[in-house]
Amino acid sequence: MSRIRSLSFALALGVAGFPGVQMAAAASLEETLVQFADTPAEHQALADYYKGQAAEARAEAEAHRKMGKTYSGLKNAEMQAMAAHCDKIATQQDDLAKQYDQLAAGHLAQAK
């Protein structure tokens, strides 16, 4: 029975990462998984999930940094202002990645 529960847990984490799952539903599923995680395997699955979320946030930050560089090179003042917008989003995504790293670390500790 424990193996079935672990498999269901891992499957649920995988489904939460699919683009077709609505954000609210994914957040609700994530909340439920965190609430009921009690085995090392479940905490490891959550740690892996949060590591993936951190990687996605870092990729988003890098994409916005690149866009910011492009906008800063344009002559139009309004377009140059978009560089600050991109830099702000990049900073926010970097901060989000750090938070996901902390969540992953916490679940890794619980997995031991």
CYANA upper distance limits for C-alpha pairs under 8 A (distance plus 0.5 A):
  1 MET  CA      5 ARG  CA      6.84
  2 SER  CA      6 SER  CA      6.69
  3 ARG  CA      7 LEU  CA      6.58
  4 ILE  CA      8 SER  CA      6.57
  5 ARG  CA      9 PHE  CA      6.55
  6 SER  CA     10 ALA  CA      6.65
  6 SER  CA     41 ALA  CA      7.41
  6 SER  CA     42 GLU  CA      6.95
  7 LEU  CA     11 LEU  CA      6.55
  8 SER  CA     12 ALA  CA      6.54
  9 PHE  CA     13 LEU  CA      6.86
  9 PHE  CA     33 LEU  CA      7.71
  9 PHE  CA     42 GLU  CA      7.20
 10 ALA  CA     14 GLY  CA      6.78
 10 ALA  CA     42 GLU  CA      7.91
 10 ALA  CA     45 ALA  CA      6.84
 11 LEU  CA     15 VAL  CA      6.69
 12 ALA  CA     16 ALA  CA      6.67
 12 ALA  CA     29 LEU  CA      8.10
 13 LEU  CA     17 GLY  CA      7.15
 13 LEU  CA     30 GLU  CA      7.95
 13 LEU  CA     33 LEU  CA      8.43
 13 LEU  CA     45 ALA  CA      8.01
 13 LEU  CA     46 LEU  CA      8.06
 13 LEU  CA     49 TYR  CA      7.55
 14 GLY  CA     18 PHE  CA      7.48
 15 VAL  CA     21 VAL  CA      7.85
 16 ALA  CA     21 VAL  CA      6.99
 16 ALA  CA     26 ALA  CA      5.53
 16 ALA  CA     29 LEU  CA      7.43
 16 ALA  CA     30 GLU  CA      7.73
 17 GLY  CA     21 VAL  CA      8.06
 17 GLY  CA     26 ALA  CA      8.17
 21 VAL  CA     25 ALA  CA      7.19
 21 VAL  CA     26 ALA  CA      6.78
 22 GLN  CA     26 ALA  CA      6.63
 23 MET  CA     27 ALA  CA      6.59
 24 ALA  CA     28 SER  CA      6.64
 25 ALA  CA     29 LEU  CA      6.58
 26 ALA  CA     30 GLU  CA      6.48
 27 ALA  CA     31 GLU  CA      6.59
 28 SER  CA     32 THR  CA      6.75
 29 LEU  CA     33 LEU  CA      6.65
 30 GLU  CA     34 VAL  CA      6.66
 31 GLU  CA     35 GLN  CA      6.61
 32 THR  CA     36 PHE  CA      6.77
 33 LEU  CA     37 ALA  CA      6.37
 34 VAL  CA     46 LEU  CA      8.00
 37 ALA  CA     42 GLU  CA      5.95
 37 ALA  CA     43 HIS  CA      6.61
 38 ASP  CA     42 GLU  CA      7.06
 38 ASP  CA     43 HIS  CA      7.48
 39 THR  CA     43 HIS  CA      6.85
 39 THR  CA    111 ALA  CA      7.53
 40 PRO  CA     44 GLN  CA      6.51
 40 PRO  CA    110 GLN  CA      6.98
 40 PRO  CA    111 ALA  CA      4.30
 40 PRO  CA    112 LYS  CA      6.81
 41 ALA  CA     45 ALA  CA      6.62
 41 ALA  CA    111 ALA  CA      6.97
 42 GLU  CA     46 LEU  CA      6.81
 42 GLU  CA    111 ALA  CA      8.08
 43 HIS  CA     47 ALA  CA      6.60
 43 HIS  CA    107 HIS  CA      5.50
 43 HIS  CA    108 LEU  CA      6.97
 43 HIS  CA    110 GLN  CA      6.62
 43 HIS  CA    111 ALA  CA      5.59
 44 GLN  CA     48 ASP  CA      6.66
 44 GLN  CA    107 HIS  CA      6.91
 44 GLN  CA    108 LEU  CA      6.34
 44 GLN  CA    111 ALA  CA      5.97
 45 ALA  CA     49 TYR  CA      6.67
 46 LEU  CA     50 TYR  CA      6.65
 46 LEU  CA    104 ALA  CA      7.48
 46 LEU  CA    107 HIS  CA      6.98
 47 ALA  CA     51 LYS  CA      6.62
 47 ALA  CA    103 LEU  CA      7.55
 47 ALA  CA    104 ALA  CA      4.56
 47 ALA  CA    105 ALA  CA      7.32
 47 ALA  CA    106 GLY  CA      8.20
 47 ALA  CA    107 HIS  CA      5.68
 47 ALA  CA    108 LEU  CA      6.22
 48 ASP  CA     52 GLY  CA      6.78
 48 ASP  CA    104 ALA  CA      7.39
 49 TYR  CA     53 GLN  CA      6.82
 49 TYR  CA    104 ALA  CA      8.25
 50 TYR  CA     54 ALA  CA      6.61
 50 TYR  CA    100 TYR  CA      5.84
 50 TYR  CA    101 ASP  CA      7.27
 50 TYR  CA    103 LEU  CA      7.01
 50 TYR  CA    104 ALA  CA      5.69
 51 LYS  CA     55 ALA  CA      6.77
 51 LYS  CA    100 TYR  CA      7.12
 51 LYS  CA    101 ASP  CA      6.72
 51 LYS  CA    104 ALA  CA      6.44
 52 GLY  CA     56 GLU  CA      6.74
 53 GLN  CA     57 ALA  CA      6.72
 53 GLN  CA     97 ALA  CA      7.69
 53 GLN  CA    100 TYR  CA      7.00
 54 ALA  CA     58 ARG  CA      6.71
 54 ALA  CA     96 LEU  CA      7.66
 54 ALA  CA     97 ALA  CA      4.65
 54 ALA  CA     98 LYS  CA      7.51
 54 ALA  CA     99 GLN  CA      8.36
 54 ALA  CA    100 TYR  CA      5.69
 54 ALA  CA    101 ASP  CA      6.68
 55 ALA  CA     59 ALA  CA      6.69
 55 ALA  CA     97 ALA  CA      7.46
 56 GLU  CA     60 GLU  CA      6.67
 56 GLU  CA     97 ALA  CA      8.44
 57 ALA  CA     61 ALA  CA      6.66
 57 ALA  CA     93 GLN  CA      5.67
 57 ALA  CA     94 ASP  CA      7.15
 57 ALA  CA     96 LEU  CA      7.04
 57 ALA  CA     97 ALA  CA      5.81
 58 ARG  CA     62 GLU  CA      6.71
 58 ARG  CA     93 GLN  CA      6.86
 58 ARG  CA     94 ASP  CA      6.43
 58 ARG  CA     97 ALA  CA      6.59
 59 ALA  CA     63 ALA  CA      6.69
 60 GLU  CA     64 HIS  CA      6.78
 60 GLU  CA     90 ALA  CA      7.59
 60 GLU  CA     93 GLN  CA      7.14
 61 ALA  CA     65 ARG  CA      6.72
 61 ALA  CA     89 ILE  CA      7.32
 61 ALA  CA     90 ALA  CA      4.45
 61 ALA  CA     91 THR  CA      7.39
 61 ALA  CA     92 GLN  CA      8.28
 61 ALA  CA     93 GLN  CA      5.70
 61 ALA  CA     94 ASP  CA      6.63
 62 GLU  CA     66 LYS  CA      6.80
 62 GLU  CA     90 ALA  CA      7.22
 63 ALA  CA     67 MET  CA      6.78
 63 ALA  CA     90 ALA  CA      8.42
 64 HIS  CA     68 GLY  CA      6.45
 64 HIS  CA     86 CYS  CA      5.57
 64 HIS  CA     87 ASP  CA      7.18
 64 HIS  CA     89 ILE  CA      7.24
 64 HIS  CA     90 ALA  CA      5.99
 65 ARG  CA     69 LYS  CA      6.84
 65 ARG  CA     86 CYS  CA      6.80
 65 ARG  CA     87 ASP  CA      6.50
 65 ARG  CA     90 ALA  CA      6.56
 66 LYS  CA     70 THR  CA      6.93
 67 MET  CA     71 TYR  CA      6.71
 67 MET  CA     83 ALA  CA      7.75
 67 MET  CA     86 CYS  CA      7.11
 68 GLY  CA     72 SER  CA      6.54
 68 GLY  CA     82 MET  CA      7.32
 68 GLY  CA     83 ALA  CA      4.54
 68 GLY  CA     84 ALA  CA      7.50
 68 GLY  CA     85 HIS  CA      8.15
 68 GLY  CA     86 CYS  CA      5.52
 68 GLY  CA     87 ASP  CA      6.67
 69 LYS  CA     73 GLY  CA      6.98
 69 LYS  CA     83 ALA  CA      7.14
 70 THR  CA     74 LEU  CA      7.50
 70 THR  CA     83 ALA  CA      8.21
 71 TYR  CA     79 MET  CA      6.23
 71 TYR  CA     80 GLN  CA      5.62
 71 TYR  CA     81 ALA  CA      8.17
 71 TYR  CA     82 MET  CA      6.63
 71 TYR  CA     83 ALA  CA      5.70
 72 SER  CA     79 MET  CA      7.93
 72 SER  CA     80 GLN  CA      5.18
 72 SER  CA     81 ALA  CA      8.08
 72 SER  CA     82 MET  CA      8.13
 72 SER  CA     83 ALA  CA      5.84
 73 GLY  CA     80 GLN  CA      7.60
 74 LEU  CA     79 MET  CA      7.01
 74 LEU  CA     80 GLN  CA      6.57
 75 LYS  CA     79 MET  CA      8.11
 75 LYS  CA     80 GLN  CA      7.66
 76 ASN  CA     80 GLN  CA      6.78
 77 ALA  CA     81 ALA  CA      6.75
 78 GLU  CA     82 MET  CA      7.38
 79 MET  CA     83 ALA  CA      7.85
 80 GLN  CA     84 ALA  CA      8.20
 81 ALA  CA     85 HIS  CA      7.38
 82 MET  CA     86 CYS  CA      6.67
 83 ALA  CA     87 ASP  CA      6.63
 84 ALA  CA     88 LYS  CA      6.62
 85 HIS  CA     89 ILE  CA      6.88
 86 CYS  CA     90 ALA  CA      6.61
 87 ASP  CA     91 THR  CA      6.72
 88 LYS  CA     92 GLN  CA      6.74
 89 ILE  CA     93 GLN  CA      6.60
 90 ALA  CA     94 ASP  CA      6.66
 91 THR  CA     95 ASP  CA      6.76
 92 GLN  CA     96 LEU  CA      6.67
 93 GLN  CA     97 ALA  CA      6.60
 94 ASP  CA     98 LYS  CA      6.92
 95 ASP  CA     99 GLN  CA      6.92
 96 LEU  CA    100 TYR  CA      6.78
 97 ALA  CA    101 ASP  CA      6.64
 98 LYS  CA    102 GLN  CA      6.83
 99 GLN  CA    103 LEU  CA      6.84
100 TYR  CA    104 ALA  CA      6.61
101 ASP  CA    105 ALA  CA      6.63
102 GLN  CA    106 GLY  CA      6.70
103 LEU  CA    107 HIS  CA      6.84
104 ALA  CA    108 LEU  CA      6.55
105 ALA  CA    109 ALA  CA      6.71
106 GLY  CA    110 GLN  CA      6.94
107 HIS  CA    111 ALA  CA      6.62
108 LEU  CA    112 LYS  CA      7.23
